[in-house]
Amino acid sequence: MQLAAGERTADAVSPAAVLAGEFWRYLLVSAVALAVDFGVLIGLTELLGVHYLFAGAAGFLIGAGAVYAGSVFWVFAHRKLSRPDLEMTIFVLIGVGGLGVNELALWGLTEFAGLYVGVSKMGAAGCSFAFNFIVRKYFLFR
């Protein structure tokens, strides 16, 4: 069946709808990962006395594992790479960039804005979320 210009079938989904669905699934997966990340950060700093930047990195990396699993199994419909080893390597490298964004924001908000580390983490999480979604979508899942 051939469609006229601008005509859609009932099951056709626009690219914008696909992107919106991926965004909301990524947000949900990231929220779960953030809960893990935040728990590790606060647990290490408040209970064990670990410096907040080391604790922030540990929490971020543990949460990143959850985001990878969620991304490849649920969030993104199309994977750009057929080699899972290469995909995971690039995913981790992007995550290192996200970690840099996270640590920079965490440091700046805590040291210069004078915010409590838990509040700083919320701002840092927003920054790294945006970075990771945009870069991973572009390089891995389009």
Residue pairs with C-beta under 8 A, 6 or more apart in sequence:
3 9
18 77
19 137
22 75
22 76
22 77
22 137
22 141
23 133
25 70
25 74
25 75
26 70
26 71
26 75
26 76
26 133
27 129
29 66
29 67
29 70
29 71
29 74
29 75
30 67
30 129
30 132
30 133
32 66
32 70
33 63
33 64
33 66
33 67
33 70
34 63
34 125
36 59
36 62
36 63
36 66
37 59
37 60
37 62
37 63
37 121
37 125
38 59
38 118
38 121
38 125
39 59
40 55
40 58
40 59
40 62
40 63
41 52
41 55
41 56
41 58
41 59
41 117
41 118
41 121
42 118
43 55
44 50
44 54
44 55
44 58
44 59
45 51
45 52
45 55
45 117
50 58
52 106
52 110
52 117
53 103
53 106
53 107
56 102
56 103
56 106
56 117
56 121
56 124
57 99
57 103
60 98
60 99
60 102
60 103
60 128
61 95
61 99
64 92
64 95
64 98
64 99
67 95
67 132
68 88
68 91
68 92
68 95
71 91
71 136
71 141
72 79
72 84
72 87
75 141
76 137
76 140
76 141
78 141
78 142
79 87
79 140
79 141
80 87
80 139
80 140
80 141
80 142
81 87
81 90
81 140
87 140
90 139
90 140
91 136
91 140
94 132
94 135
94 136
94 139
94 140
95 132
97 131
97 132
97 135
98 128
98 131
98 132
98 135
99 128
101 124
101 127
101 128
101 131
102 124
102 125
102 127
102 128
103 124
105 120
105 123
105 124
105 127
105 128
106 117
106 120
106 121
106 124
109 115
109 119
109 120
109 123
109 124
110 116
110 117
110 120
113 120
115 123
